[in-house]
Amino acid sequence: RVRALVWTSGPNASTRYVVGGTFVDEGTHPPGSTWAMNPIPRINFDSTSSGQPAGAQGCWPDPATGGAEGPQCRQFDPPCPQDDGWVADPTNGTDRSGQGACSGDFTDGIILDRVVVPADVPPGPAVLGWRWDCEETSQVWSNCADVLVTVAATSPSNAETATASLSEA
C-alpha cells in the first residue's frame, strides 16, 4: 500500500512525501474492506472545538506566535520531517486553529492513497466507492467515481495487475 502527502500550496508546494500508514482489513465491515487511519495528527488546542477533553492540561496558547506549545498539543508525532511545530494560519487573520507542515488542519495539501484493484476484477467500466469516517464527530462522508479498469502493461513483478483510471465521461 502506498500513501503520500502532497502539498498543493504553501512553502512545500509540489512536494510529495511518502508516509507509512495504518491499515486494517480484518474484522472490517463490509467484509473485504480496508480501514485506513488519517496520518495527520490533530492539534489539541482547546477544550471547546478541537477534541481535547475539558480540563486537559499540557497545550496552551503562545501569544508570541499565535499558535500553541506544550507536550500535549498533537495526538501523535507528525509523519514528515519538515513539521517543526505550528502557528495560526498567517494568511487568515481569523484562523486560530493552526497547522504544522503535516499536522493540525493540513489545508496546504492532500492525502494520496494508491488503490490496488484485485487481479480478478474484469476490465471495463466500474464504480469506485469510499467513505470517510470523522475521528472527532459522528460525521461520515461518502463518495464515488466512475473508473475504467484496464490491464496494466507487463512488469517483471506482476504481469496481470489490473489498474483503474478515471473515466472521461
N, C-alpha and C positions, 0 to 999 in steps of 0.2 A: 504494500500500500504506500502510495506517495502522497504526502501532504506538504504544502508550501504556503508561506506567507508572501503576498505580492503587494508591494506598496504602489499605490496609484497617485499619490500626491505627497507633499511634504519633503523633508530633506532626503528621504530614502527612495524617492520616486523611481520607478522602473526596476527596483531591486527585487529579486526573487530569492527567498531563503527557505531551503528545505528543513522542515521540522519533524520531529518524531510525533507520533500520535498514540492515543489510547483508543483502541477499537475493541468492541465486544460483539461477538456473533454467536455465542452460546447462551441459550435461555432467553433470547430476544423474541419479541412478537411483532409482526408475524414471523413464524419460523423461517430461517434462512436470511433474515435481515441483519444488518450490522448497525450498531450504535457507535458513534464517534464523539469523543469529548471535545469541546471547544478548547483549542490550545492557548487562547488568550486569557491570562488571569484577570479577573475583575479587581478593580481597586476599591477597597472598603474604606470609603472616606467618612461617611456619616451614618447615623443610625436611622435616618428617615427615608432614604431613597436608594442606597447602594447595596443593600443586602447585609450590611454589618449589623449584628444584633444590638438592640438597645442597651446602652450602658457599656458597650465594648470599649476596651482601652488599648492603646498601642498605635493608633493612627490619628494624627492631629494636624490641623491646618498650619501651613508655613506662610505667614504674611509676606515674607520677603519674595517668594516665588509665585504665590497664588496657588500653589499645589499643596502637597502634604508630605509628611515624613513620619517615620516610625516603622517598627518591625512588622506590624500587622496590616500594613496598607495594601498588600497584594495577597490573593488567595494562595498563590504558588509562584515560583520563580518564572520570569518571562522566558520564552524559548529562543530569543535572539540575543546575540552579544551586544548589540548597539543600544539596548534598553538600559539606561543608567539612572532611571528614576523618572518622575513625571511632574508635569506642571499643568495648570489650567491652559486650555487651548488659547494661545496668544492671538489667534486670528478672530476670535469671537469673544468680545468683552463680557458677554453674559454667561458664557460656558464656564462653570466652575467644576465640572465633573472630572476633567483631566484625562490624560492618557500618556503613556510612555511610547517608545518606538514600537513595542509589541505587547502592551498591557493596557488595561483600562478600556475605554470606549473603542479604541483602534479604528478611528474613522479615516485614517490615511491609507487603508489597504483592504485587501480581501483575503479570505482563506480559500486556498485552491486544493481540491481533492481530485486525485486521478481515479476514475471509475473503471474498474476492470469488468468487462462483460464476460459472463461464463461462456466457455467454448461451445456448449450445446445450444446456445441461443441461435436460431436460424437467421441468416442475413435477411434484411428487409426493413420496412418501417416499424418503429416501436415507440413506446412512450416510456420515458424515464421519470419516475416519481420519487419524491423525497419529502421528508418533514423535518422541521427544526423545533425541538422542544426547548423552551426557555429554561435556564438554570435557576432563575430567581423568582419567576412568577408562574402562573398557570397558563401562560400563553403558549400556543402551538401554531406554527406556520407550516403550510404545505405548499408544494408547487410541483409542476411537471413540465416536461419539454418533449417535443417531437424530435426523435433521433432516427438516424438511418444506420443500421448495423451492417457493417461490411467485414469481409475477411481481410485481415492485415497482410501486408507483404511478408514473405517468408523471412524468418530470422533464425539464427542458429539455436536459440534457446526455446522457441515455441513456434512451430510452423503453422499452427491452426488457431491462433488467438483472434477472437472477434473483437472489433473495436466499434465505438459509437461516434458518430459525428453529427453535429447539429444540422437538421434539415433546413433547407432554404425554401420553406413553404410560403 
